Amino acid sequence: MSIFVDDDTRVVVQGITGGEGKFHTEQMLEYGTNVVAGAVPGKGGQEVAGVPVYDTVDEAVDAEDADASVVFVPPAFAGDAVFEALDTDLDLVVAITEGIPTQDMAKVNKRLSEVDTRLIGPNCPGIITPGEAKLGILPGNIFESGDVGLVSRSGTLTYQVVSNLTERGIGQTTAIGIGGDPIIGTSFVDALEAFEADQDTKAVVMCGEIGGEDEEQAARYIAQNMDTPVAGFIAGRTAPPGKRMGHAGAIVSGSGTGTAESKIGALNDAGVPVGDTPNEVADHIEDFL
Amino acid sequence: MRLHEYQAKQVFDDAGIPTPASALAGTVDEAVAAAEEIGYPVAVKAQVHVGGRGKAGGIKLVEDKAEAREAAEDILGMDLKGYTVERVLVEEAVDFENELYVGVTMDRGEGKPVAMVSTRGGVNIEEVAEEDPEAIAREHIDPAFGMHPYQARKVVYDAGVDRAIAGDVASILTTLYQIWDDRDGSDAEINPLMVTGDDEVIAADAVLNIDGDAMFRQQELAEMQEDGEFSESELEQKADEYGFDYVRLSGNVGIIGNGAGLVMTTLDLVDHYGGEPANFLDVGGGAKADRIANALDMVFSDENVDSVVFNIFGGITRGDEVAKGINEALEQFDEIPKKVVVRLAGTNAEEGMEILNEDLVQVEGTLEDAVQRAVKNAEEVTQ
């Protein structure tokens, strides 16, 4: 079992004719993902890596029966692309694009509350169910099918923790990068809820970072609703206040909210052990299994 | 991007928000001439991107020409929390009875804009928010519709603003939201919004910060940035040129990596193993060899750095490109100025390891080992 994506997921790639869109379509196909269509305005009728391209997401869905999309559209147009996907009634939209203006995302967020579609991202590496499907840019070869769910705000940190797990022979049910922006679709709580409901997920890794209060909310959710054990990691313990650490969302405000200390404290209070290093997170997971 | 007070006031004034008479001055003579023109009393205000300018001595109220000269001499060129003051705003001092706060920002928890009003203006609003959150009235805005007129009235009444001026304050708030919306604001604030004895309402300070990701469609403001930025450190300017996410810190272990979360983690591990990070440097996804070489060049040019750790976990970044970039950057030296520890994992890491010139760097297989070695290298330099 898995959450959100599996080998039945049928994917349309928005922005498939761009450099990144093309490269990662090839990678996704190679991994075994059912990439069934591309959507790029003005490029209908072309083919990329054997995948037919349509002018609109609507046409792609009609013709190829897609139920999910991956967005590789440049930031200035990505908000519009996500709207197009949401208005086409897909089950899942994964927005990889980094640098979408926050006000565009506020409007997307409003639309999300009106539709049943799940959005992952933006500014994220995507989602992978090892051995079945990957939607995004995660390097498939470091994942292994298994019992552990993983949810993270950061891409490369996900790879680090996954490799710590895989090296010990601990595989994953599904791994999700939810993205480092201030406004995102799927939250920690959404992902944790899905992992809790998934019978094959025996333990969960949650990798957070400074900024916002999503990790604190997740801690409250874990304390009240989860039987599946969770181990955590929080990046940015040494970050000074007021400085943005790469991700638009990763900033400790002047008044001290969003600190690593607050997040680690909340998680510990919820019974979640937090590793000092990625390797220690894998230690905790090993103890759970 | 943060606008200076004088720039934000220009934007606010153009949109119809009343601001005091003012003029920008870059020299003492210009400041004195402006003060004479405006008429006393005037405030002389440092134009730098730091909070708490008043407390730090960056704002002075003056009553005559001699005082104006003295204040301008004191403030121009002064160091304010690490920034050199290059310009002052000379501004009519408003005789006020009350100070309000109005602001618009993005509530990231809700994913919606929020308008805020308080009768406790003139002080640090973040402190008010912490000590007495009830003192700030808030109204969330649906970004699809914008702020309805009733919402502006509601939040103003909720804050307990005097009825005589409530209409004017609501109208200023409506304009402020419009500016925030049109200009891709992250924060737009007036603190204090001064209320005079004649019930006039005037924006005595102005904050307008713009979403950096939206600069591509805010050309007019982007040009202001080129005019207004003097004080960024040389290294930060260099990082801007190269397009790196870079933050300079106070330690001596230089850090280069890919992806914000992993770079932050590398910083944290340097601290965990007893070292002190000198910087945060994220080369971003898919960096090619020349970008990697630029990153090394940047960290080498920081005189605080005693050793460097390079931590790459390739997803879209390829190990062979990283290795080429490291070789390229290091082969130009007869003697490598600072020891570099490299850890490569992920996409094409094996190909990278074959390319990497191991005479020039120290190679470690895990993140933990790489960080510990770099910390040790830094300790050897300082001993």
Interface residues (C-beta under 8 A of the other chain):
Chain A: E20 F23 H24 P75 A76 E98 G99 I100 P101 T102 Q103 M105 A106 K107 N109 K110 R111 P125 I137 L138 P139 I142 S152 R153 S154 G155 T156 L157 T158 Y159 Q160 S163 G180 P182 I183 C207 E209 I210 G212 E213 F233 A235 G236 R237 T238 A239 P240 K243 R244 M245 G246 H247 A248 G249 A250 S253 G254 S255 D276 T277 P278 N279
Chain B: G51 M106 R108 G109 G111 K112 P113 E126 E127 A129 E130 D142 P143 A144 D181 D184 S186 D211 G212 D213 A214 F216 R217 D245 V247 L249 G257 N258 G259 A260 G261 L262 V263 M264 T265 L267 D268 L269 V270 D271 H272 P277 F280 D282 G285 G286 F313 G314 G315 I316 A345 G346 T347 T366 L367 E368
